[in-house]
Amino acid sequence: MIRIIILSLLLGLAAPAVAQDAVPADAYTRLASDSYGDIEAGIAALAASGNPRAGAVLSALGEGRLLYRPADKALFIKQGDALADARTGAPAQAEGLKPVRANNKIRRALDAAQGQLNLASPDAARRREAADAVFKARDPVALPALDAALARESDAGVKRALAAARAAVLLAKPGTPDAERLAALPSIQARGDGDAIAILRTVAASDPNETVKAAAGRGIQQVETRLAVAAAAQNVWYGVSLGSVLLLAAIGLAITFGVMGIINMAHGEMVMLGAYTTYLVQDAIRAHAPGLFDWSLAISIPCAFLVAGAVGVAIERGIIRFLYGRPLETLLATFGVSLILQQAVRSIFGPTNREVGSPGFMSGAFDLFGLSITWGRLWIVLFSLAVFLGLLFVLRKTAFGLKTRAVTQNRRMAAAMGIRTPWVDAMTFGLGSGIAGIAGVALSQIDNVSPNLGQGYIIDSFLVVVFGGVGNLWGTLVAALTLGVANKLFEPYFGAVLAKIALLVFIILFIQKRPRGLFALKGRAVES
């Protein structure tokens, strides 16, 4: 069956461009036959003709919409409640029609024929798919067709795919000279995927020529090394992506923990409030201004900051300010607040996950030097860095930042200099909570928006803060990226759970050696 299709392809490639549009006289008639062999031959003839109507006719056959009139074998395509002439596409009327017969063999022939049409498609992606199909089929009859396609191909990527397909056919073809088999191996190696390794292993195991076998063995090692490096690089990117999420979740905690010494167990709920704010903003945009949906995340960012920040200030003024200097009571109080916030959200929105859509610019993925990078993750990484740099600017270049750093280094001295430390505490807690709300906007794109959203990040956030150094933003950045990358590099070897346990053990041992973390803040209060 495949040979019929490929022979038809050869005839189509050899014919001049004008002749390719001409369909053999009996091609349509064969499709209306009761014989599956005739139907298969008609499919091959249509595919080889290159006629613009061939794709529509074959698609209609595959979908069960191709009908014929038994009296004169005329073909029609069903389009809803209307009919169209299969040859011309013009509207038509007919009665007593029967569907063209199809079985699994005919469907396989249809797949091959549509792949052949794709090989001549003006779309490079479709030509690439057709080349991959030939690579997997490895039928020797395809060699002349591949040579012709290679000669006229201008796209470098498609040309490499065609060269790999040609090499696979040569290696599968009995009687191929040793020199040609040796020359074909580099094209297989250049493909560098699992299918390429499978072909090279077959050659290394069964080729009668020792030189070819040895070359295939070297090719296997090179491809496996390349795949291992690519997998490690991909894991590093996943680690950077995870680290950016940890940075967003932990950076607000680093501020409040560093300035106020508060172990805020409700920090994860600030993240959750930011995610639900994003949901509400998108819900309002869908209802009242659908055209603004692509701007929904940009609108959600300030809204989430204000909502989470306001809740944070309320918690600090209403509860935490009465518990300064009592860390255990503060931990228990914020843990109780986290439970109250979770239950409040569960009562208002329900326990089920809420859908938060992704704008168009965050959809899809692209390849960069062999790495598969999703736009959503890339935007989150860039957003995390932007938040980090913005926070650095606030703390380094504003009066509020100067007061915050003064309180962090020596609270009593700052109070003696006239700084209102209670006001700094409230605003700092609000700032840290607001940044957690911003983190919720980003996490709504990669995680389930539910009342338990923040619980998955609170422990990791504390690990990041302790490992990087309490109150040090650069330490938080380095710690988040380090833990994220290390976690993703450990996962393939230990599994997700054991990888986290290994990191926890490492941090415990590290803190025993450096109790202040990677980058300890310096100041009289710290050194005393």
N, C-alpha and C positions, 0 to 999 in steps of 0.2 A: 504493500500500500504506500509506504513512505517513498519507495523507489519511483512509483508512478508520479507522485507529487514532485520529486526532485527532477525527474526527467522532464516533466512539464516546465519546471523552472528553467532548465537548460534551454529548452526551446524558446521560452519567453525571452531569456537573456540574449540569445543569438539573433532573434528577430529584430528588425529595425523598429524605431519608436512608433512609426505610424501603424505598422502591422500589429503591434502589441494591443492596440485598441480593438482589433477585429476579433470577434468571438467565433470559433468554429461553428459551422452551421448546425451540427448535431449536439452541441454542448447543452443547450436548454432542453432539447428533446430527450437527452439521456437522463436529465434530472427528473423528468416526468415518467421514467420507466418503472416497471415493477421489479426490475433486477437491481439488486444492491451493487453488483459489479458495474452496471451501466451508470448508476448514480455516482459511484466513486470516480469513474472515468470522466463524467460530466463536471464534477468538482475540480478535478485536475485540469481539465481544459479551461475552465473559467479562471482558475488561479493563474495559469500560464498566460492567458490572454492579456492581462493588465488592463482590461476594460474598466472604466470608472464605475460601472454598475456591478462589477463582480463582488466587491465587498458587501454591498447591500443585499445581493441575492444570497450569498453564503451566510451572512448574519441571519437573514430571515429563515433560511433552512435550519440553522442551529437553534433558533428560537421557536420553531414549529409554525412560522407564519408564511411559509412558502407553499402555495397551492397550485394545482394544475387541473386543466380541463381534459378529461379522458378523450373527448372526441378529436381534438386536434393537438393535444400535448402542449397547449399554451400555458405559460407560467404567470402567476399573479402573486403579489405580495400583499398580505393583509396588514392594513394600517388602521388599527382601531376598528371602526365599523365600515371603513372604506377599503377599496381595492386599488392597486396600482399595477400597471403592466411591468413585469419583471425586466423586460428588455429595455424599455424606454423610461420607466418611472412615471408615465402619464396616467392620470386617473382612468379607471376602467370599470366596466360592469360585466359580471358573468354569473352563471348559475351552474349547479351541479359540480362544484369543485371538490377536489380531494387533496388532503395534505401530502406533500412529498414524503416518502418513507424514509426513516432513519433508524439506525441501530448503533451499537457501540462502535462498530467498525467505521460507519459513516461519520460518526462524531469525531473519531480520531483523524479521519481524513480531513474533516473540516478544520480541526485544530492545525494540522500541517499546512493546509492551503492558506489559512489566515496568517500563519507565520510567514509563508512565502510572500504574501502580499505585503506584510510588514517589512520584509527585507528590501522591497523597492519603495517603501514609504518615504515621503519627504521629511517625516519626523525622525530625528536621529535616535530618540529614545525607543521608538518602535523598531527601528533597524537593529538596535542593540539587543532588544528582546529576541528578535528573530535569530541573530547570531548566537545567542545563548542557547536557543532551542536546538540549533544545528550542533553546537558543542556537545550537548547532552545526547543527541541522537547518534552522532558519529557514523553516519552512513557514508560509505565510500563514494556512492553515486553523487554526493553533493560537492565533490572536489571541483569540477569545472565551474559550477555555479559560484562557489566561494572565490575561485580565482577571478571570475568576472566581477563579482561584487567588490573584491579587494582593489581591483584596478580602477574602479570608478568612485570608491569611497574617499571622501575628503575629511571627514570628522576623525580626529586622532583616536578618541576613545572607542568609537565603533570599529575603526580599523584594527585596533588591538584585539577587540573581541572576535572579529572575523579571523585574524591571524591565529588566535588561540583555537577557534573552531576548526580551522584548516589543519593545525597541528594535531588536534585530537583525532581527526578523521585519518590522517596519515599514520598515526600510531596504532589505530584500530584496524587499518586496512591490511589484509594479509599480503605478503610479498613486497611491502615497501622496502626499498633499499636501505641499508644501514646508514648511509650518509644522510638520507632524507629524514630518517628517524632521529638521528643525532641533531640535525638542524631544527627539528620540530620541538625538541625538549625545552629550549629557552623560552619559546612562546607560552608553553604550559607553565613554566616557572613564573613568568611575568604575570600570569593571571593570579597566582598566589592565593587560592582559596581552597576549601575542602575538596571540591570537585577536582581541582588540579592535583592535589596530593593523592587522591584515589587513582587517577590515571597514572601518575608516576609510580605508585606502588605496584600497580598491575604490570607496568613495563619492567620494573626492577625485579619482580618475582618470576616473570614468564618469558621475557625476551631472550631469544637464543644467543644473541651477541653479547659477550661479556663487557665490551666497551660501552654499549648502550645501557646495559644494566648498571654499570658503575656510574655513568653520567646521570641516570635516573635517581640512583641513591643519593648522589651529591645534590641533585635538585630537590629531593625530599627534605634534606637537612636545611637547605637554604629557605625553602618555603616555610618549614616549621619554625625556623628562627625568626623569619619575617612576621609570621602570624603571632608568635609569642611576644615580639616587640610591639606589634600593633595592639595586641590585647592589653599589654601593660600600659601603653599610652592611653588606650581607651579607659582603663581603670583609673589612671591619673586624672583624666578629664572628669570622670564620674566623681572622683574624690574632691576635685576643685568645686564641682557643682554642689556636692554635699556640704563642703566646707563653707561655701557662700551662704547656704541655708542656716548652718550652725552660727555663722557670724551674725546674720540678721537676728536670730533668736537670742543670741547671748550678749550682743553689744549693749543693749539696754540694761541687762542684768549686771554687766560689768560696771556701769556707771553707778547704779544704786548701791551695789555691794561695796564698791570702792569708796564712795562718798559717805554712805550712811552706815555701812557695816550690817545691813539688813539682809537676812536670808529670806528672800521673797518667794515663797512657795506658790504665790498666785501669779507669778510672771507668765506662766504658760497660758493662763486664762486671758491675759492681755493680748497674746497672740491670737487666741480664739475669738476675742471680740473684734479684732481687726479683720479676721476672715469673714465673720458674720456681717460686719459693716460693708464689706465688698459685695456680699450676696444681696444685701438690701439695696445698695446703690445700683447694681445690675438689674435687680427686679424693677426698680423705679424707672430706669432707662428703658427697659423693654416695654414697659407699660405706657410711657409718656413721650419718649424720644428715642425710638429705635435706631435712628441714624447716628446717634452718639455712642453706640455700643463699643466701637473700637477705642473710644476714649474713656471707657468705664473704669479701667484700672488707674488711669491718671487722675480721674475724679475721686476714686476711692482712697488714694494715698493720703491727702490732707484730711478727709473725713475720718479715716481709721485712726490717724494720729490724734485728732481732737477727741474722738470718743474714748480711746484707750487712755490718753493722757488725762482727760477729765476724771475717769474712773480711778486712775492712779493717784491723782491729787486728793480725791475724796477718801481713798483708803488711807493715805498718809495722814491727812488731817483728822480723820475720824477714828483711827485705830492706832496706827504705828507710832505717832508722836507721843503717845502715853506709855510706850513700851521701850523707849531707847535705853540702852544699857542692860537689857534683859533679853539676850538672844534666843533662849529657849522659848520664852513666851511669845516672842515675835514670830518665830518659826511656826508655832502652833496656831497663832492668830491668822497668819497669812494662809496657812493650810486650810483653816476653816473658811476663810474668804474664798479660796479657790473652789471649795465644794459648793458654797452658796452660789457663786457665779455659774458654775456648771449646771446646777439644778435650775437656776433662773432661766438660762438659755434653753435648757431641755424643756422647761414648762412653756416657754414662749414659742419656740420653733419646732419642738418635738425632738425625739431621740434620733431620727433618721438623718442621713447625710443630705446636705443641701447642694444643689448644682450651681457651680460658678463657672461661667463660660470663659473661653480664651479668645482674646481679640485676634483678628486675622494675622497681625504681624508676629504673633507668638506661635503660630501653627506651622507644622512642617519641620523639615530637617535639611541639613546639607552636609557634604563631605569635605573635610579639610585634611589633606595629606593622609587620607585613609581613615580618619576619625569621623564617626557619625555624630554630629552635633545638632541637637534639637534647638530650634529658635527659642522655645520657652525657657530652657535651662540657661542658654546664653544670656538672655535678657535678665534673668534673675541674678546671674553672676555680676553683670554690669550694674544692675540696680543695687546690689549689696555693696559694691565698691563705691558707688555714688553716695549711698547713705553713710558709709564709713568716712569718706572724705568730707562730707557735709558736717558730720558730727565733730571731726577734727577741727574744722573751721570754726564751729561754734565755741568749742572749748579753748581754742588757741587765740582767736581773734576778737572775741566779744567780751564785754564786761561781765556778763553772766558766767562765761567760761572761766574767766580769771577768778571770780569768787568761788566757783565750784572747785577749781584746783587748789585754792587756798584752804578751803574747808577739808578737802581730801588729805592734804599734807599735814595740817595742824589745826584742828577744830578750835581749840581754846585760843590760840594766837589769832586766828581769823576773827573770832568773836571779839577779842580785845581790840582789834583794829576797826571795829564798827560794822563788820559784815553781819547781816541778819541771818544767822545760821538756820533758824527754823524755816525762813522763807527759801533759802537755798535748798534745804532738805525737801520741801514740798515741790519746788520747781524741778529739782533733779529727779525725784521720784516720778513726777509727771512726764519729764522728758524720756526717762527710761521706759516707762509704760507706753508712751506714744510711739517710740521706736519699735517696741514689741508689736504694737498694732500695725505698723507698716510691714513688719515681718509677716503678719497674718495675711496681708494683701498678696504677698509673693507666694506664701505657702498654700493659699487657696487655689493656685494654679497647678500644684503638684501633689496635693494631699486632699483627703476627704474633709470637707467642712462639716464638722460635727462637734458636739459639746466636749468631746475628749481630745480635740485636736492638739491643744497645748501640752497635754500630758506626755506626748511622745518626744518632746524636745526639752523639757525642763531639766532632766538629769544630765543630758548631753550639754546643755547650756552651762550648768554648774561646773562640769568637767572642763569645759573650754575656759571659763573664767579662772578657775583655780590653776589650771595648767599654764595659762598665759601670764598670770600675775594679776592680782586683784586691783581693779581700777585702771589698768594700763590698756589703752585701746590697741596699740601696736601688738602687744602681747596677745590680746584677744584675736586679732587678725591672724597672726602666725599660728596660734593654737588651733583655731577653727580650721584653717587650711591643712595643718599637719594632721589633725585627728581625722578630718574627712578623707584625705588621701590615704593615710595609713589604714583606715577602716576598709576602704575599697580594695586596697592591695592585699589585705589579710583575708577578705571574704572568700576568694576562690580556693584558698588552702584550708581554712578553718571553718567556713560557714559563717552566716551572719551573726549567730548568737555567740559562738566562741570568739569571733573577732572582737566583738564588744567587750567580752570578758577579758580578753588579752589586753586591750587598750586600758581597761579599768585597772588591771593589775600593774601595768606599766606606769600609769599616772600615780598610783599609790606609792610605788617604789620611787618614782621621780620626786614626789612631794616629800618623801623621807629625806632625800638628799638636798632638795631646794624647797624649803617650806613656802617661800614667797613666790614660787612659780618662775617662769622663764625671765620675765622682766618685772622686777620688784620696784614699786614706787619708793622714792627716797624722801624722807621728811622727818622732822623731829618726833612726830607722833608715831611714825612707823619704827624709827630706830630705838625708841625708848623701851 
